[in-house]
Structure formats: C-alpha cells, structure tokens
Amino acid sequence: ATTFMEHSALERETVLSYVDDRERVVVVAGHQEPHWARDWTARMLGLPPEQVRVGAPPMGGAFGGKQDPWPLMAGALAAYHMHQPVRLTYSRRESFDASPKRHPYRVNYRLASK
C-alpha cells in the first residue's frame, strides 16, 4: 500500500497574467497542459477560448504536478478584473498545500507460474 504523495515539482508555481492590447487574457506559466488550462480559464471568465492565450515556457521536472489549472486561473482572474499585469508565485509551503496529491493505492496481486 502507498500513502498520498506530493509531486514536489522542482519549480514552484509562478504565473504571469495580463490583458493584451487586443483584450485577450494572456497567461504564462510552467504548465504541462496549456490547452486544457486555456479552456478552463476561458470558461471561468466567460470568454471564448480564442480570447485566452496560455504560454508554457520550458520548465524543470514537474513529475505530473503541473497539470491542474488552478494557479493559472487565479492569476488570469486577477489580471482580467484589475486590467493590470499580475504575478502570482507560491511559496514552497503554498505549493504543497494547494497542489493535488496522488491518491493512495492498495493493490492485491495473485501470481502463478508453472
């Protein structure tokens, strides 16, 4: 059996969000699924997906821990309503508290051989 596991990405969550001169919400963050994050963010803001751009620069090892869009959505929401650039950076503690965990496993195997 295993316990809950923290992905513990090498880089903490950092998001830069702003509204560009074409009124598009732009989000730049280390993320493993930018198209999925774009769709969630657009839905949250009530915008068509074409009005949201998510850029994902090269990042360090995330081990599956940078798939959820919540930090990107928080940064985009603030930039959209304030019409100011927003930088959101989690502390290591905030990263551990806010990130999803891998669920525990209990596996039973039955093996046989001749």
N, CA, C and O atoms as CSV, one atom per row, in Angstrom:
chain,resi,resn,atom,element,x,y,z
A,1,ALA,N,N,0.851,-1.185,0.000
A,1,ALA,CA,C,0.000,0.000,0.000
A,1,ALA,C,C,0.890,1.240,0.000
A,1,ALA,O,O,2.015,1.218,0.500
A,2,THR,N,N,0.370,2.297,-0.561
A,2,THR,CA,C,1.089,3.567,-0.561
A,2,THR,C,C,0.245,4.614,0.153
A,2,THR,O,O,-0.937,4.392,0.415
A,3,THR,N,N,0.848,5.743,0.465
A,3,THR,CA,C,0.134,6.871,1.059
A,3,THR,C,C,-0.070,7.932,-0.017
A,3,THR,O,O,0.360,7.765,-1.159
A,4,PHE,N,N,-0.736,9.034,0.362
A,4,PHE,CA,C,-0.806,10.173,-0.543
A,4,PHE,C,C,0.614,10.602,-0.874
A,4,PHE,O,O,1.499,10.515,-0.023
A,5,MET,N,N,0.844,11.067,-2.107
A,5,MET,CA,C,2.187,11.501,-2.492
A,5,MET,C,C,2.123,12.885,-3.120
A,5,MET,O,O,1.282,13.154,-3.977
A,6,GLU,N,N,3.013,13.747,-2.688
A,6,GLU,CA,C,3.165,15.079,-3.270
A,6,GLU,C,C,4.076,14.965,-4.485
A,6,GLU,O,O,5.121,14.317,-4.415
A,7,HIS,N,N,3.693,15.586,-5.597
A,7,HIS,CA,C,4.531,15.533,-6.797
A,7,HIS,C,C,5.860,16.252,-6.584
A,7,HIS,O,O,6.887,15.825,-7.112
A,8,SER,N,N,5.846,17.331,-5.821
A,8,SER,CA,C,7.050,18.076,-5.457
A,8,SER,C,C,7.860,18.492,-6.682
A,8,SER,O,O,9.010,18.090,-6.856
A,9,ALA,N,N,7.229,19.307,-7.526
A,9,ALA,CA,C,7.912,19.821,-8.715
A,9,ALA,C,C,9.157,20.599,-8.311
A,9,ALA,O,O,9.196,21.215,-7.246
A,10,LEU,N,N,10.165,20.567,-9.160
A,10,LEU,CA,C,11.403,21.280,-8.865
A,10,LEU,C,C,11.179,22.787,-8.785
A,10,LEU,O,O,11.822,23.469,-7.987
A,11,GLU,N,N,10.269,23.312,-9.610
A,11,GLU,CA,C,9.982,24.742,-9.621
A,11,GLU,C,C,8.628,24.988,-8.973
A,11,GLU,O,O,7.673,24.247,-9.206
A,12,ARG,N,N,8.557,26.024,-8.167
A,12,ARG,CA,C,7.273,26.382,-7.569
A,12,ARG,C,C,6.357,26.966,-8.645
A,12,ARG,O,O,6.824,27.376,-9.707
A,13,GLU,N,N,5.067,27.001,-8.369
A,13,GLU,CA,C,4.118,27.585,-9.302
A,13,GLU,C,C,4.338,29.095,-9.371
A,13,GLU,O,O,4.289,29.785,-8.352
A,14,THR,N,N,4.578,29.595,-10.565
A,14,THR,CA,C,4.687,31.028,-10.814
A,14,THR,C,C,3.917,31.326,-12.087
A,14,THR,O,O,4.098,30.661,-13.107
A,15,VAL,N,N,3.061,32.327,-12.019
A,15,VAL,CA,C,2.174,32.671,-13.126
A,15,VAL,C,C,2.307,34.161,-13.412
A,15,VAL,O,O,2.297,34.971,-12.485
A,16,LEU,N,N,2.429,34.529,-14.675
A,16,LEU,CA,C,2.360,35.917,-15.102
A,16,LEU,C,C,1.132,36.046,-15.984
A,16,LEU,O,O,0.999,35.323,-16.971
A,17,SER,N,N,0.228,36.965,-15.638
A,17,SER,CA,C,-1.014,37.157,-16.393
A,17,SER,C,C,-1.190,38.630,-16.715
A,17,SER,O,O,-0.819,39.500,-15.927
A,18,TYR,N,N,-1.760,38.901,-17.885
A,18,TYR,CA,C,-2.074,40.283,-18.258
A,18,TYR,C,C,-3.122,40.271,-19.365
A,18,TYR,O,O,-3.384,39.237,-19.978
A,19,VAL,N,N,-3.714,41.434,-19.609
A,19,VAL,CA,C,-4.649,41.612,-20.716
A,19,VAL,C,C,-3.888,42.381,-21.789
A,19,VAL,O,O,-3.390,43.476,-21.531
A,20,ASP,N,N,-3.796,41.812,-22.999
A,20,ASP,CA,C,-3.001,42.457,-24.043
A,20,ASP,C,C,-3.799,43.551,-24.754
A,20,ASP,O,O,-4.952,43.813,-24.410
A,21,ASP,N,N,-3.174,44.187,-25.750
A,21,ASP,CA,C,-3.816,45.309,-26.440
A,21,ASP,C,C,-4.990,44.880,-27.317
A,21,ASP,O,O,-5.714,45.733,-27.831
A,22,ARG,N,N,-5.188,43.583,-27.496
A,22,ARG,CA,C,-6.352,43.076,-28.236
A,22,ARG,C,C,-7.413,42.524,-27.289
A,22,ARG,O,O,-8.326,41.810,-27.704
A,23,GLU,N,N,-7.275,42.869,-26.000
A,23,GLU,CA,C,-8.224,42.454,-24.953
A,23,GLU,C,C,-8.236,40.947,-24.720
A,23,GLU,O,O,-9.227,40.398,-24.238
A,24,ARG,N,N,-7.139,40.281,-25.060
A,24,ARG,CA,C,-7.015,38.856,-24.763
A,24,ARG,C,C,-6.339,38.702,-23.412
A,24,ARG,O,O,-5.448,39.475,-23.060
A,25,VAL,N,N,-6.767,37.704,-22.663
A,25,VAL,CA,C,-6.115,37.382,-21.398
A,25,VAL,C,C,-4.944,36.459,-21.720
A,25,VAL,O,O,-5.124,35.403,-22.327
A,26,VAL,N,N,-3.755,36.861,-21.313
A,26,VAL,CA,C,-2.539,36.099,-21.592
A,26,VAL,C,C,-1.986,35.587,-20.266
A,26,VAL,O,O,-1.839,36.341,-19.304
A,27,VAL,N,N,-1.687,34.304,-20.235
A,27,VAL,CA,C,-1.143,33.673,-19.035
A,27,VAL,C,C,0.130,32.930,-19.439
A,27,VAL,O,O,0.123,32.148,-20.390
A,28,VAL,N,N,1.209,33.174,-18.719
A,28,VAL,CA,C,2.470,32.475,-18.968
A,28,VAL,C,C,2.850,31.765,-17.677
A,28,VAL,O,O,2.983,32.390,-16.625
A,29,ALA,N,N,3.021,30.454,-17.772
A,29,ALA,CA,C,3.336,29.666,-16.577
A,29,ALA,C,C,3.910,28.325,-16.990
A,29,ALA,O,O,3.604,27.817,-18.070
A,30,GLY,N,N,4.738,27.752,-16.136
A,30,GLY,CA,C,5.192,26.388,-16.349
A,30,GLY,C,C,3.994,25.468,-16.144
A,30,GLY,O,O,3.499,25.319,-15.027
A,31,HIS,N,N,3.541,24.864,-17.215
A,31,HIS,CA,C,2.333,24.040,-17.144
A,31,HIS,C,C,2.455,22.908,-18.138
A,31,HIS,O,O,3.031,23.078,-19.213
A,32,GLN,N,N,1.917,21.751,-17.787
A,32,GLN,CA,C,2.054,20.577,-18.642
A,32,GLN,C,C,0.929,20.423,-19.654
A,32,GLN,O,O,1.065,19.647,-20.599
A,33,GLU,N,N,-0.172,21.134,-19.485
A,33,GLU,CA,C,-1.301,21.003,-20.409
A,33,GLU,C,C,-1.900,22.378,-20.696
A,33,GLU,O,O,-2.988,22.687,-20.210
A,34,PRO,N,N,-1.197,23.221,-21.489
A,34,PRO,CA,C,-1.663,24.588,-21.699
A,34,PRO,C,C,-3.022,24.698,-22.384
A,34,PRO,O,O,-3.778,25.622,-22.084
A,35,HIS,N,N,-3.353,23.787,-23.289
A,35,HIS,CA,C,-4.659,23.888,-23.957
A,35,HIS,C,C,-5.793,23.607,-22.985
A,35,HIS,O,O,-6.834,24.262,-23.031
A,36,TRP,N,N,-5.596,22.649,-22.122
A,36,TRP,CA,C,-6.599,22.340,-21.098
A,36,TRP,C,C,-6.761,23.524,-20.153
A,36,TRP,O,O,-7.883,23.887,-19.800
A,37,ALA,N,N,-5.637,24.136,-19.737
A,37,ALA,CA,C,-5.685,25.304,-18.847
A,37,ALA,C,C,-6.380,26.472,-19.536
A,37,ALA,O,O,-7.145,27.200,-18.903
A,38,ARG,N,N,-6.119,26.655,-20.827
A,38,ARG,CA,C,-6.789,27.720,-21.575
A,38,ARG,C,C,-8.297,27.530,-21.559
A,38,ARG,O,O,-9.041,28.480,-21.312
A,39,ASP,N,N,-8.752,26.317,-21.819
A,39,ASP,CA,C,-10.195,26.060,-21.868
A,39,ASP,C,C,-10.855,26.289,-20.515
A,39,ASP,O,O,-11.932,26.882,-20.452
A,40,TRP,N,N,-10.232,25.832,-19.432
A,40,TRP,CA,C,-10.784,26.048,-18.091
A,40,TRP,C,C,-10.825,27.537,-17.763
A,40,TRP,O,O,-11.812,28.031,-17.217
A,41,THR,N,N,-9.752,28.249,-18.096
A,41,THR,CA,C,-9.673,29.679,-17.793
A,41,THR,C,C,-10.713,30.451,-18.591
A,41,THR,O,O,-11.383,31.327,-18.044
A,42,ALA,N,N,-10.858,30.141,-19.869
A,42,ALA,CA,C,-11.867,30.811,-20.697
A,42,ALA,C,C,-13.266,30.572,-20.145
A,42,ALA,O,O,-14.073,31.498,-20.069
A,43,ARG,N,N,-13.549,29.348,-19.764
A,43,ARG,CA,C,-14.869,29.021,-19.211
A,43,ARG,C,C,-15.123,29.808,-17.924
A,43,ARG,O,O,-16.220,30.329,-17.721
A,44,MET,N,N,-14.119,29.893,-17.064
A,44,MET,CA,C,-14.267,30.620,-15.809
A,44,MET,C,C,-14.545,32.099,-16.059
A,44,MET,O,O,-15.370,32.699,-15.370
A,45,LEU,N,N,-13.861,32.693,-17.040
A,45,LEU,CA,C,-14.014,34.117,-17.320
A,45,LEU,C,C,-15.205,34.424,-18.219
A,45,LEU,O,O,-15.541,35.591,-18.419
A,46,GLY,N,N,-15.849,33.393,-18.765
A,46,GLY,CA,C,-16.972,33.603,-19.677
A,46,GLY,C,C,-16.524,34.125,-21.032
A,46,GLY,O,O,-17.259,34.857,-21.695
A,47,LEU,N,N,-15.320,33.750,-21.442
A,47,LEU,CA,C,-14.755,34.192,-22.716
A,47,LEU,C,C,-14.633,33.013,-23.669
A,47,LEU,O,O,-14.530,31.868,-23.231
A,48,PRO,N,N,-14.643,33.288,-24.981
A,48,PRO,CA,C,-14.336,32.197,-25.914
A,48,PRO,C,C,-12.857,31.830,-25.777
A,48,PRO,O,O,-12.042,32.688,-25.439
A,49,PRO,N,N,-12.503,30.579,-26.031
A,49,PRO,CA,C,-11.102,30.156,-25.884
A,49,PRO,C,C,-10.117,30.999,-26.695
A,49,PRO,O,O,-8.953,31.125,-26.314
A,50,GLU,N,N,-10.572,31.573,-27.804
A,50,GLU,CA,C,-9.680,32.391,-28.630
A,50,GLU,C,C,-9.241,33.669,-27.915
A,50,GLU,O,O,-8.263,34.297,-28.319
A,51,GLN,N,N,-9.953,34.057,-26.862
A,51,GLN,CA,C,-9.622,35.274,-26.118
A,51,GLN,C,C,-8.673,35.005,-24.948
A,51,GLN,O,O,-8.338,35.916,-24.191
A,52,VAL,N,N,-8.248,33.760,-24.809
A,52,VAL,CA,C,-7.317,33.399,-23.735
A,52,VAL,C,C,-6.111,32.711,-24.368
A,52,VAL,O,O,-6.260,31.781,-25.161
A,53,ARG,N,N,-4.931,33.169,-24.014
A,53,ARG,CA,C,-3.700,32.550,-24.504
A,53,ARG,C,C,-2.904,32.058,-23.314
A,53,ARG,O,O,-2.708,32.788,-22.342
A,54,VAL,N,N,-2.447,30.828,-23.391
A,54,VAL,CA,C,-1.614,30.259,-22.330
A,54,VAL,C,C,-0.287,29.850,-22.947
A,54,VAL,O,O,-0.239,29.021,-23.857
A,55,GLY,N,N,0.776,30.432,-22.448
A,55,GLY,CA,C,2.114,30.084,-22.901
A,55,GLY,C,C,2.815,29.275,-21.826
A,55,GLY,O,O,2.701,29.572,-20.637
A,56,ALA,N,N,3.533,28.263,-22.246
A,56,ALA,CA,C,4.237,27.396,-21.295
A,56,ALA,C,C,5.703,27.305,-21.706
A,56,ALA,O,O,6.047,26.520,-22.589
A,57,PRO,N,N,6.572,28.099,-21.076
A,57,PRO,CA,C,7.996,28.011,-21.401
A,57,PRO,C,C,8.580,26.691,-20.910
A,57,PRO,O,O,7.939,25.985,-20.131
A,58,PRO,N,N,9.786,26.349,-21.355
A,58,PRO,CA,C,10.413,25.128,-20.844
A,58,PRO,C,C,10.509,25.184,-19.319
A,58,PRO,O,O,10.765,26.238,-18.738
A,59,MET,N,N,10.300,24.032,-18.685
A,59,MET,CA,C,10.329,24.006,-17.221
A,59,MET,C,C,11.112,22.803,-16.740
A,59,MET,O,O,11.435,21.895,-17.506
A,60,GLY,N,N,11.408,22.819,-15.459
A,60,GLY,CA,C,12.103,21.706,-14.831
A,60,GLY,C,C,11.156,20.551,-14.568
A,60,GLY,O,O,10.009,20.570,-15.013
A,61,GLY,N,N,11.624,19.564,-13.859
A,61,GLY,CA,C,10.826,18.375,-13.583
A,61,GLY,C,C,9.598,18.694,-12.755
A,61,GLY,O,O,9.703,19.247,-11.661
A,62,ALA,N,N,8.444,18.346,-13.275
A,62,ALA,CA,C,7.186,18.585,-12.558
A,62,ALA,C,C,6.588,17.276,-12.064
A,62,ALA,O,O,5.770,17.278,-11.143
A,63,PHE,N,N,6.982,16.167,-12.660
A,63,PHE,CA,C,6.548,14.840,-12.228
A,63,PHE,C,C,5.027,14.710,-12.192
A,63,PHE,O,O,4.483,14.018,-11.331
A,64,GLY,N,N,4.336,15.373,-13.125
A,64,GLY,CA,C,2.879,15.309,-13.175
A,64,GLY,C,C,2.194,16.321,-12.290
A,64,GLY,O,O,0.965,16.367,-12.255
A,65,GLY,N,N,2.949,17.136,-11.570
A,65,GLY,CA,C,2.352,18.051,-10.606
A,65,GLY,C,C,1.921,19.388,-11.160
A,65,GLY,O,O,1.356,20.198,-10.425
A,66,LYS,N,N,2.169,19.648,-12.433
A,66,LYS,CA,C,1.765,20.938,-13.004
A,66,LYS,C,C,0.750,20.726,-14.116
A,66,LYS,O,O,0.881,21.269,-15.213
A,67,GLN,N,N,-0.253,19.934,-13.812
A,67,GLN,CA,C,-1.317,19.689,-14.769
A,67,GLN,C,C,-2.577,20.467,-14.430
A,67,GLN,O,O,-3.362,20.782,-15.324
A,68,ASP,N,N,-2.784,20.779,-13.180
A,68,ASP,CA,C,-4.024,21.445,-12.796
A,68,ASP,C,C,-3.951,22.938,-13.070
A,68,ASP,O,O,-2.910,23.562,-12.864
A,69,PRO,N,N,-5.055,23.511,-13.534
A,69,PRO,CA,C,-5.037,24.904,-13.981
A,69,PRO,C,C,-5.278,25.944,-12.898
A,69,PRO,O,O,-5.325,27.135,-13.206
A,70,TRP,N,N,-5.434,25.538,-11.636
A,70,TRP,CA,C,-5.893,26.494,-10.614
A,70,TRP,C,C,-4.997,27.705,-10.451
A,70,TRP,O,O,-5.532,28.812,-10.394
A,71,PRO,N,N,-3.662,27.590,-10.369
A,71,PRO,CA,C,-2.846,28.807,-10.244
A,71,PRO,C,C,-2.994,29.723,-11.465
A,71,PRO,O,O,-3.036,30.945,-11.323
A,72,LEU,N,N,-3.071,29.135,-12.652
A,72,LEU,CA,C,-3.232,29.931,-13.863
A,72,LEU,C,C,-4.564,30.667,-13.850
A,72,LEU,O,O,-4.647,31.831,-14.243
A,73,MET,N,N,-5.601,29.978,-13.396
A,73,MET,CA,C,-6.926,30.593,-13.343
A,73,MET,C,C,-6.955,31.746,-12.344
A,73,MET,O,O,-7.581,32.772,-12.607
A,74,ALA,N,N,-6.287,31.592,-11.206
A,74,ALA,CA,C,-6.255,32.659,-10.196
A,74,ALA,C,C,-5.550,33.894,-10.745
A,74,ALA,O,O,-6.036,35.012,-10.576
A,75,GLY,N,N,-4.420,33.702,-11.394
A,75,GLY,CA,C,-3.700,34.829,-11.979
A,75,GLY,C,C,-4.488,35.503,-13.085
A,75,GLY,O,O,-4.520,36.731,-13.166
A,76,ALA,N,N,-5.123,34.711,-13.938
A,76,ALA,CA,C,-5.919,35.267,-15.032
A,76,ALA,C,C,-7.113,36.054,-14.505
A,76,ALA,O,O,-7.442,37.117,-15.033
A,77,LEU,N,N,-7.753,35.542,-13.479
A,77,LEU,CA,C,-8.913,36.226,-12.897
A,77,LEU,C,C,-8.516,37.598,-12.357
A,77,LEU,O,O,-9.220,38.582,-12.584
A,78,ALA,N,N,-7.400,37.666,-11.649
A,78,ALA,CA,C,-6.937,38.942,-11.096
A,78,ALA,C,C,-6.585,39.927,-12.215
A,78,ALA,O,O,-6.986,41.089,-12.155
A,79,ALA,N,N,-5.849,39.484,-13.223
A,79,ALA,CA,C,-5.458,40.372,-14.322
A,79,ALA,C,C,-6.673,40.850,-15.108
A,79,ALA,O,O,-6.733,42.010,-15.515
A,80,TYR,N,N,-7.633,39.968,-15.320
A,80,TYR,CA,C,-8.837,40.302,-16.085
A,80,TYR,C,C,-9.639,41.394,-15.388
A,80,TYR,O,O,-10.107,42.330,-16.035
A,81,HIS,N,N,-9.797,41.281,-14.090
A,81,HIS,CA,C,-10.613,42.258,-13.364
A,81,HIS,C,C,-9.860,43.541,-13.036
A,81,HIS,O,O,-10.474,44.604,-12.943
A,82,MET,N,N,-8.552,43.466,-12.861
A,82,MET,CA,C,-7.780,44.655,-12.496
A,82,MET,C,C,-7.192,45.376,-13.710
A,82,MET,O,O,-6.770,46.527,-13.602
A,83,HIS,N,N,-7.164,44.706,-14.861
A,83,HIS,CA,C,-6.520,45.246,-16.067
A,83,HIS,C,C,-5.104,45.727,-15.763
A,83,HIS,O,O,-4.662,46.771,-16.244
A,84,GLN,N,N,-4.416,44.942,-14.960
A,84,GLN,CA,C,-3.025,45.184,-14.609
A,84,GLN,C,C,-2.281,43.854,-14.704
A,84,GLN,O,O,-2.877,42.804,-14.464
A,85,PRO,N,N,-1.005,43.875,-15.046
A,85,PRO,CA,C,-0.240,42.629,-15.014
A,85,PRO,C,C,-0.200,42.073,-13.587
A,85,PRO,O,O,-0.107,42.818,-12.611
A,86,VAL,N,N,-0.272,40.768,-13.500
A,86,VAL,CA,C,-0.281,40.098,-12.195
A,86,VAL,C,C,0.766,38.996,-12.207
A,86,VAL,O,O,0.836,38.207,-13.149
A,87,ARG,N,N,1.576,38.944,-11.161
A,87,ARG,CA,C,2.491,37.814,-10.978
A,87,ARG,C,C,2.094,37.113,-9.693
A,87,ARG,O,O,2.027,37.726,-8.628
A,88,LEU,N,N,1.837,35.841,-9.804
A,88,LEU,CA,C,1.463,35.008,-8.662
A,88,LEU,C,C,2.561,33.967,-8.487
A,88,LEU,O,O,2.836,33.193,-9.404
A,89,THR,N,N,3.181,33.946,-7.333
A,89,THR,CA,C,4.219,32.959,-7.044
A,89,THR,C,C,3.903,32.307,-5.713
A,89,THR,O,O,3.782,32.986,-4.694
A,90,TYR,N,N,3.771,30.990,-5.723
A,90,TYR,CA,C,3.524,30.252,-4.492
A,90,TYR,C,C,4.833,30.062,-3.734
A,90,TYR,O,O,5.883,29.846,-4.340
A,91,SER,N,N,4.766,30.142,-2.421
A,91,SER,CA,C,5.897,29.697,-1.610
A,91,SER,C,C,5.932,28.167,-1.694
A,91,SER,O,O,4.984,27.550,-2.180
A,92,ARG,N,N,6.999,27.569,-1.231
A,92,ARG,CA,C,7.059,26.100,-1.248
A,92,ARG,C,C,5.917,25.527,-0.415
A,92,ARG,O,O,5.305,24.535,-0.811
A,93,ARG,N,N,5.626,26.133,0.724
A,93,ARG,CA,C,4.529,25.664,1.583
A,93,ARG,C,C,3.189,25.777,0.853
A,93,ARG,O,O,2.389,24.841,0.882
A,94,GLU,N,N,2.938,26.922,0.195
A,94,GLU,CA,C,1.691,27.097,-0.555
A,94,GLU,C,C,1.598,26.082,-1.686
A,94,GLU,O,O,0.518,25.569,-1.979
A,95,SER,N,N,2.719,25.797,-2.313
A,95,SER,CA,C,2.742,24.800,-3.378
A,95,SER,C,C,2.309,23.435,-2.846
A,95,SER,O,O,1.505,22.747,-3.475
A,96,PHE,N,N,2.839,23.047,-1.696
A,96,PHE,CA,C,2.453,21.767,-1.097
A,96,PHE,C,C,0.991,21.769,-0.667
A,96,PHE,O,O,0.285,20.781,-0.870
A,97,ASP,N,N,0.527,22.873,-0.075
A,97,ASP,CA,C,-0.851,22.938,0.420
A,97,ASP,C,C,-1.878,22.944,-0.703
A,97,ASP,O,O,-2.944,22.343,-0.569
A,98,ALA,N,N,-1.569,23.620,-1.815
A,98,ALA,CA,C,-2.571,23.839,-2.861
A,98,ALA,C,C,-2.525,22.819,-3.992
A,98,ALA,O,O,-3.477,22.719,-4.765
A,99,SER,N,N,-1.450,22.070,-4.101
A,99,SER,CA,C,-1.338,21.174,-5.248
A,99,SER,C,C,-2.058,19.854,-4.986
A,99,SER,O,O,-2.220,19.435,-3.840
A,100,PRO,N,N,-2.486,19.208,-6.068
A,100,PRO,CA,C,-3.153,17.920,-5.907
A,100,PRO,C,C,-2.155,16.846,-5.494
A,100,PRO,O,O,-0.958,16.947,-5.766
A,101,LYS,N,N,-2.648,15.865,-4.864
A,101,LYS,CA,C,-1.805,14.750,-4.427
A,101,LYS,C,C,-2.188,13.495,-5.207
A,101,LYS,O,O,-3.327,13.336,-5.647
A,102,ARG,N,N,-1.223,12.627,-5.363
A,102,ARG,CA,C,-1.566,11.328,-5.942
A,102,ARG,C,C,-2.259,10.524,-4.860
A,102,ARG,O,O,-1.793,10.451,-3.723
A,103,HIS,N,N,-3.369,9.928,-5.227
A,103,HIS,CA,C,-4.138,9.179,-4.235
A,103,HIS,C,C,-3.391,7.906,-3.821
A,103,HIS,O,O,-2.570,7.378,-4.570
A,104,PRO,N,N,-3.697,7.432,-2.616
A,104,PRO,CA,C,-3.024,6.217,-2.145
A,104,PRO,C,C,-3.513,4.989,-2.921
A,104,PRO,O,O,-4.620,4.970,-3.459
A,105,TYR,N,N,-2.683,4.001,-2.959
A,105,TYR,CA,C,-3.015,2.747,-3.640
A,105,TYR,C,C,-2.960,1.585,-2.661
A,105,TYR,O,O,-2.107,1.531,-1.774
A,106,ARG,N,N,-3.875,0.673,-2.842
A,106,ARG,CA,C,-3.794,-0.624,-2.189
A,106,ARG,C,C,-4.084,-1.623,-3.309
A,106,ARG,O,O,-5.172,-1.630,-3.884
A,107,VAL,N,N,-3.104,-2.457,-3.603
A,107,VAL,CA,C,-3.206,-3.372,-4.727
A,107,VAL,C,C,-2.973,-4.792,-4.233
A,107,VAL,O,O,-2.030,-5.057,-3.488
A,108,ASN,N,N,-3.829,-5.685,-4.650
A,108,ASN,CA,C,-3.659,-7.109,-4.347
A,108,ASN,C,C,-3.374,-7.837,-5.654
A,108,ASN,O,O,-4.122,-7.700,-6.623
A,109,TYR,N,N,-2.308,-8.599,-5.679
A,109,TYR,CA,C,-1.923,-9.353,-6.863
A,109,TYR,C,C,-1.999,-10.842,-6.563
A,109,TYR,O,O,-1.758,-11.287,-5.440
A,110,ARG,N,N,-2.332,-11.580,-7.577
A,110,ARG,CA,C,-2.265,-13.035,-7.489
A,110,ARG,C,C,-1.418,-13.492,-8.674
A,110,ARG,O,O,-1.755,-13.220,-9.826
A,111,LEU,N,N,-0.338,-14.173,-8.390
A,111,LEU,CA,C,0.577,-14.636,-9.423
A,111,LEU,C,C,0.644,-16.155,-9.410
A,111,LEU,O,O,0.474,-16.805,-8.379
A,112,ALA,N,N,0.892,-16.683,-10.573
A,112,ALA,CA,C,1.055,-18.130,-10.681
A,112,ALA,C,C,2.088,-18.416,-11.765
A,112,ALA,O,O,2.276,-17.619,-12.684
A,113,SER,N,N,2.744,-19.546,-11.650
A,113,SER,CA,C,3.689,-19.954,-12.683
A,113,SER,C,C,3.741,-21.469,-12.722
A,113,SER,O,O,3.301,-22.144,-11.791
A,114,LYS,N,N,4.275,-21.987,-13.795
A,114,LYS,CA,C,4.425,-23.435,-13.932
A,114,LYS,C,C,5.858,-23.820,-13.752
A,114,LYS,O,O,6.194,-25.002,-13.830
